[in-house]
Amino acid sequence: MRFLISVIDSQTASATPEEYAAIDIFNARLSTSGSLVIACGVDGPETAQIIDARHGAPSARHTPLHVGDEWITGFWIVDVDNRNEAERLAEEASRACNRRVELRPLLG
């Protein structure tokens, strides 16, 4: 089963050197266990663009979908046997990055 673990923050690339080190250790453990599909940071909402090409000529707006004090600043996609394992990894991810995280199953 694949899950998305999203990092929630009010700044992009705001981790301290200690947090980056803990994230690197967590990523290495995920990689070694074979659970890591991908992990990366996400640029800030000021760089977002909404593209809509559903009805003829595409339109583009330089704005995020959602506006708020917090946003997704990074994520992991993990492949594990069950939701309990995903929850355990989400807890580890939260500790490693020292941020709240959101856990969601991926469909398909």
Backbone as JSON Lines, residues from 0, in Angstrom:
{"i":0,"aa":"M","n":[0.84,-1.17,0.0],"ca":[0.0,0.0,0.0],"c":[0.89,1.24,0.0]}
{"i":1,"aa":"R","n":[0.51,2.2,-0.81],"ca":[1.29,3.42,-0.86],"c":[0.57,4.54,-0.12]}
{"i":2,"aa":"F","n":[1.34,5.37,0.57],"ca":[0.81,6.47,1.36],"c":[1.61,7.73,1.09]}
{"i":3,"aa":"L","n":[0.92,8.86,1.19],"ca":[1.54,10.17,1.1],"c":[1.65,10.74,2.51]}
{"i":4,"aa":"I","n":[2.85,11.1,2.9],"ca":[3.08,11.79,4.18],"c":[3.51,13.2,3.82]}
{"i":5,"aa":"S","n":[2.64,14.17,4.09],"ca":[2.9,15.57,3.73],"c":[3.35,16.35,4.94]}
{"i":6,"aa":"V","n":[4.39,17.16,4.77],"ca":[4.91,18.01,5.83],"c":[4.16,19.34,5.8]}
{"i":7,"aa":"I","n":[3.7,19.79,6.95],"ca":[2.93,21.03,7.08],"c":[3.8,22.07,7.77]}
{"i":8,"aa":"D","n":[3.93,23.24,7.16],"ca":[4.75,24.3,7.74],"c":[4.24,25.65,7.25]}
{"i":9,"aa":"S","n":[4.74,26.71,7.84],"ca":[4.37,28.06,7.42],"c":[5.51,28.73,6.66]}
{"i":10,"aa":"Q","n":[6.59,27.99,6.42],"ca":[7.73,28.48,5.65],"c":[8.26,27.34,4.81]}
{"i":11,"aa":"T","n":[8.9,27.67,3.72],"ca":[9.54,26.66,2.88],"c":[11.01,26.59,3.23]}
{"i":12,"aa":"A","n":[11.54,25.37,3.28],"ca":[12.97,25.14,3.57],"c":[13.37,25.79,4.89]}
{"i":13,"aa":"S","n":[12.55,25.59,5.91],"ca":[12.8,26.24,7.2],"c":[13.48,25.34,8.23]}
{"i":14,"aa":"A","n":[13.83,24.12,7.84],"ca":[14.44,23.2,8.79],"c":[15.8,23.7,9.26]}
{"i":15,"aa":"T","n":[16.1,23.4,10.5],"ca":[17.41,23.71,11.06],"c":[18.41,22.65,10.58]}
{"i":16,"aa":"P","n":[19.7,22.89,10.74],"ca":[20.67,21.86,10.38],"c":[20.42,20.53,11.12]}
{"i":17,"aa":"E","n":[20.0,20.62,12.37],"ca":[19.71,19.41,13.14],"c":[18.5,18.67,12.56]}
{"i":18,"aa":"E","n":[17.49,19.42,12.15],"ca":[16.3,18.8,11.56],"c":[16.65,18.16,10.21]}
{"i":19,"aa":"Y","n":[17.45,18.86,9.39],"ca":[17.89,18.26,8.11],"c":[18.66,16.97,8.36]}
{"i":20,"aa":"A","n":[19.5,16.94,9.37],"ca":[20.25,15.72,9.68],"c":[19.31,14.6,10.09]}
{"i":21,"aa":"A","n":[18.3,14.9,10.91],"ca":[17.33,13.88,11.33],"c":[16.52,13.39,10.13]}
{"i":22,"aa":"I","n":[16.17,14.29,9.23],"ca":[15.43,13.91,8.02],"c":[16.29,12.99,7.15]}
{"i":23,"aa":"D","n":[17.57,13.31,7.01],"ca":[18.48,12.46,6.23],"c":[18.56,11.05,6.81]}
{"i":24,"aa":"I","n":[18.64,10.95,8.13],"ca":[18.69,9.65,8.79],"c":[17.39,8.88,8.55]}
{"i":25,"aa":"F","n":[16.26,9.57,8.69],"ca":[14.95,8.95,8.45],"c":[14.87,8.47,6.99]}
{"i":26,"aa":"N","n":[15.28,9.31,6.05],"ca":[15.25,8.93,4.64],"c":[16.12,7.71,4.36]}
{"i":27,"aa":"A","n":[17.28,7.65,4.99],"ca":[18.18,6.51,4.82],"c":[17.54,5.23,5.34]}
{"i":28,"aa":"R","n":[16.86,5.32,6.49],"ca":[16.17,4.13,7.03],"c":[15.05,3.69,6.1]}
{"i":29,"aa":"L","n":[14.29,4.65,5.57],"ca":[13.23,4.3,4.62],"c":[13.81,3.63,3.38]}
{"i":30,"aa":"S","n":[14.89,4.17,2.88],"ca":[15.51,3.62,1.69],"c":[16.03,2.21,1.94]}
{"i":31,"aa":"T","n":[16.72,2.02,3.05],"ca":[17.27,0.71,3.4],"c":[16.17,-0.34,3.56]}
{"i":32,"aa":"S","n":[15.04,0.06,4.13],"ca":[13.94,-0.89,4.35],"c":[13.15,-1.17,3.07]}
{"i":33,"aa":"G","n":[13.39,-0.37,2.02],"ca":[12.65,-0.55,0.78],"c":[11.29,0.13,0.78]}
{"i":34,"aa":"S","n":[11.0,0.94,1.79],"ca":[9.7,1.61,1.9],"c":[9.63,2.93,1.15]}
{"i":35,"aa":"L","n":[10.77,3.54,0.86],"ca":[10.78,4.86,0.24],"c":[10.52,4.77,-1.25]}
{"i":36,"aa":"V","n":[9.5,5.49,-1.71],"ca":[9.25,5.64,-3.13],"c":[9.9,6.94,-3.6]}
{"i":37,"aa":"I","n":[9.59,8.04,-2.92],"ca":[10.21,9.34,-3.22],"c":[10.03,10.25,-2.01]}
{"i":38,"aa":"A","n":[10.96,11.15,-1.84],"ca":[10.87,12.19,-0.81],"c":[11.44,13.47,-1.39]}
{"i":39,"aa":"C","n":[10.76,14.58,-1.15],"ca":[11.31,15.86,-1.61],"c":[10.57,17.02,-0.97]}
{"i":40,"aa":"G","n":[11.2,18.19,-1.07],"ca":[10.59,19.42,-0.62],"c":[9.73,20.01,-1.73]}
{"i":41,"aa":"V","n":[8.86,20.95,-1.34],"ca":[7.99,21.63,-2.28],"c":[8.19,23.13,-2.1]}
{"i":42,"aa":"D","n":[8.34,23.84,-3.2],"ca":[8.54,25.28,-3.14],"c":[7.29,25.96,-2.58]}
{"i":43,"aa":"G","n":[7.44,27.2,-2.18],"ca":[6.37,27.94,-1.53],"c":[5.18,28.26,-2.43]}
{"i":44,"aa":"P","n":[4.04,28.61,-1.82],"ca":[2.84,28.88,-2.59],"c":[2.96,30.09,-3.52]}
{"i":45,"aa":"E","n":[3.9,30.98,-3.24],"ca":[4.08,32.13,-4.12],"c":[4.57,31.72,-5.51]}
{"i":46,"aa":"T","n":[5.04,30.48,-5.66],"ca":[5.5,29.97,-6.95],"c":[4.44,29.14,-7.67]}
{"i":47,"aa":"A","n":[3.27,28.98,-7.04],"ca":[2.22,28.11,-7.59],"c":[1.55,28.74,-8.81]}
{"i":48,"aa":"Q","n":[1.07,27.87,-9.66],"ca":[0.33,28.29,-10.85],"c":[-0.8,27.31,-11.06]}
{"i":49,"aa":"I","n":[-2.01,27.81,-11.28],"ca":[-3.17,26.99,-11.59],"c":[-3.36,27.0,-13.11]}
{"i":50,"aa":"I","n":[-3.37,25.83,-13.72],"ca":[-3.55,25.67,-15.16],"c":[-4.89,24.97,-15.38]}
{"i":51,"aa":"D","n":[-5.71,25.5,-16.28],"ca":[-6.99,24.87,-16.61],"c":[-7.13,24.83,-18.13]}
{"i":52,"aa":"A","n":[-7.02,23.63,-18.67],"ca":[-7.14,23.44,-20.11],"c":[-8.34,22.55,-20.44]}
{"i":53,"aa":"R","n":[-9.31,22.51,-19.54],"ca":[-10.46,21.62,-19.75],"c":[-11.39,22.08,-20.85]}
{"i":54,"aa":"H","n":[-11.51,23.36,-21.08],"ca":[-12.53,23.89,-22.0],"c":[-11.89,24.8,-23.04]}
{"i":55,"aa":"G","n":[-11.2,24.23,-23.99],"ca":[-10.6,25.04,-25.03],"c":[-9.22,25.54,-24.66]}
{"i":56,"aa":"A","n":[-9.0,26.83,-24.92],"ca":[-7.69,27.42,-24.68],"c":[-7.35,27.39,-23.19]}
{"i":57,"aa":"P","n":[-6.13,27.0,-22.86],"ca":[-5.76,26.93,-21.45],"c":[-5.69,28.31,-20.8]}
{"i":58,"aa":"S","n":[-6.06,28.34,-19.54],"ca":[-5.9,29.55,-18.75],"c":[-4.9,29.26,-17.64]}
{"i":59,"aa":"A","n":[-4.2,30.28,-17.22],"ca":[-3.2,30.12,-16.16],"c":[-3.32,31.29,-15.18]}
{"i":60,"aa":"R","n":[-3.29,30.94,-13.89],"ca":[-3.27,31.96,-12.84],"c":[-2.06,31.69,-11.96]}
{"i":61,"aa":"H","n":[-1.33,32.71,-11.67],"ca":[-0.17,32.59,-10.79],"c":[-0.63,32.78,-9.35]}
{"i":62,"aa":"T","n":[-1.19,31.7,-8.81],"ca":[-1.73,31.72,-7.45],"c":[-1.84,30.29,-6.95]}
{"i":63,"aa":"P","n":[-1.78,30.07,-5.66],"ca":[-1.98,28.72,-5.12],"c":[-3.46,28.36,-5.11]}
{"i":64,"aa":"L","n":[-3.75,27.08,-5.06],"ca":[-5.13,26.62,-4.97],"c":[-5.76,27.07,-3.65]}
{"i":65,"aa":"H","n":[-5.02,26.9,-2.57],"ca":[-5.5,27.28,-1.24],"c":[-4.59,28.35,-0.66]}
{"i":66,"aa":"V","n":[-5.19,29.3,0.02],"ca":[-4.43,30.35,0.67],"c":[-4.61,30.2,2.18]}
{"i":67,"aa":"G","n":[-3.52,30.23,2.9],"ca":[-3.59,30.1,4.35],"c":[-2.24,30.32,4.98]}
{"i":68,"aa":"D","n":[-2.2,30.16,6.29],"ca":[-0.97,30.37,7.04],"c":[0.0,29.2,6.95]}
{"i":69,"aa":"E","n":[-0.5,28.03,6.54],"ca":[0.34,26.84,6.43],"c":[0.08,26.18,5.08]}
{"i":70,"aa":"W","n":[1.08,25.42,4.62],"ca":[0.95,24.71,3.37],"c":[1.85,23.5,3.39]}
{"i":71,"aa":"I","n":[1.78,22.7,2.33],"ca":[2.63,21.52,2.2],"c":[4.01,21.98,1.75]}
{"i":72,"aa":"T","n":[5.02,21.66,2.54],"ca":[6.39,22.08,2.22],"c":[7.3,20.93,1.82]}
{"i":73,"aa":"G","n":[6.79,19.73,1.88],"ca":[7.56,18.56,1.49],"c":[6.7,17.33,1.66]}
{"i":74,"aa":"F","n":[7.2,16.21,1.15],"ca":[6.43,14.98,1.29],"c":[7.31,13.75,1.13]}
{"i":75,"aa":"W","n":[6.77,12.66,1.6],"ca":[7.3,11.32,1.35],"c":[6.17,10.51,0.73]}
{"i":76,"aa":"I","n":[6.5,9.66,-0.21],"ca":[5.6,8.61,-0.63],"c":[6.27,7.32,-0.2]}
{"i":77,"aa":"V","n":[5.54,6.55,0.6],"ca":[6.08,5.29,1.13],"c":[5.21,4.14,0.66]}
{"i":78,"aa":"D","n":[5.82,2.98,0.56],"ca":[5.13,1.76,0.18],"c":[5.32,0.76,1.31]}
{"i":79,"aa":"V","n":[4.24,0.47,2.02],"ca":[4.29,-0.39,3.2],"c":[3.16,-1.42,3.13]}
{"i":80,"aa":"D","n":[3.18,-2.37,4.07],"ca":[2.2,-3.46,4.05],"c":[0.81,-3.06,4.53]}
{"i":81,"aa":"N","n":[0.73,-2.07,5.42],"ca":[-0.58,-1.74,5.98],"c":[-0.58,-0.33,6.57]}
{"i":82,"aa":"R","n":[-1.77,0.13,6.94],"ca":[-1.92,1.48,7.46],"c":[-1.19,1.66,8.8]}
{"i":83,"aa":"N","n":[-1.16,0.63,9.64],"ca":[-0.45,0.75,10.92],"c":[1.02,1.09,10.7]}
{"i":84,"aa":"E","n":[1.63,0.45,9.71],"ca":[3.04,0.75,9.41],"c":[3.16,2.17,8.88]}
{"i":85,"aa":"A","n":[2.22,2.6,8.05],"ca":[2.24,3.97,7.53],"c":[2.1,4.98,8.67]}
{"i":86,"aa":"E","n":[1.24,4.7,9.63],"ca":[1.06,5.6,10.78],"c":[2.34,5.68,11.6]}
{"i":87,"aa":"R","n":[3.01,4.55,11.79],"ca":[4.28,4.54,12.52],"c":[5.32,5.38,11.79]}
{"i":88,"aa":"L","n":[5.39,5.25,10.46],"ca":[6.34,6.05,9.69],"c":[5.98,7.53,9.72]}
{"i":89,"aa":"A","n":[4.69,7.84,9.7],"ca":[4.26,9.24,9.79],"c":[4.68,9.85,11.13]}
{"i":90,"aa":"E","n":[4.58,9.07,12.2],"ca":[5.03,9.54,13.51],"c":[6.54,9.8,13.48]}
{"i":91,"aa":"E","n":[7.3,8.88,12.88],"ca":[8.74,9.07,12.77],"c":[9.07,10.29,11.91]}
{"i":92,"aa":"A","n":[8.32,10.48,10.83],"ca":[8.54,11.62,9.96],"c":[8.3,12.92,10.71]}
{"i":93,"aa":"S","n":[7.23,12.96,11.48],"ca":[6.91,14.16,12.26],"c":[8.03,14.48,13.25]}
{"i":94,"aa":"R","n":[8.55,13.43,13.89],"ca":[9.65,13.66,14.83],"c":[10.9,14.14,14.1]}
{"i":95,"aa":"A","n":[11.2,13.5,12.97],"ca":[12.43,13.83,12.23],"c":[12.42,15.28,11.74]}
{"i":96,"aa":"C","n":[11.3,15.71,11.18],"ca":[11.28,17.07,10.62],"c":[10.78,18.11,11.62]}
{"i":97,"aa":"N","n":[10.31,17.64,12.77],"ca":[9.82,18.53,13.83],"c":[8.66,19.4,13.32]}
{"i":98,"aa":"R","n":[7.78,18.79,12.55],"ca":[6.61,19.46,12.0],"c":[5.42,18.5,12.09]}
{"i":99,"aa":"R","n":[4.22,19.07,11.97],"ca":[3.04,18.23,11.82],"c":[3.09,17.62,10.41]}
{"i":100,"aa":"V","n":[2.52,16.44,10.28],"ca":[2.41,15.81,8.97],"c":[0.99,15.31,8.77]}
{"i":101,"aa":"E","n":[0.62,15.17,7.52],"ca":[-0.67,14.6,7.16],"c":[-0.4,13.28,6.45]}
{"i":102,"aa":"L","n":[-1.16,12.24,6.82],"ca":[-1.03,10.92,6.22],"c":[-2.28,10.63,5.39]}
{"i":103,"aa":"R","n":[-2.07,10.23,4.14],"ca":[-3.19,9.87,3.26],"c":[-2.81,8.66,2.42]}
{"i":104,"aa":"P","n":[-3.73,7.71,2.28],"ca":[-3.47,6.6,1.36],"c":[-3.56,7.1,-0.08]}
{"i":105,"aa":"L","n":[-2.74,6.52,-0.95],"ca":[-2.82,6.82,-2.37],"c":[-3.75,5.8,-3.02]}
{"i":106,"aa":"L","n":[-4.52,6.23,-3.97],"ca":[-5.46,5.35,-4.66],"c":[-4.79,4.73,-5.88]}
{"i":107,"aa":"G","n":[-5.21,3.52,-6.18],"ca":[-4.73,2.87,-7.4],"c":[-3.43,2.14,-7.25]}
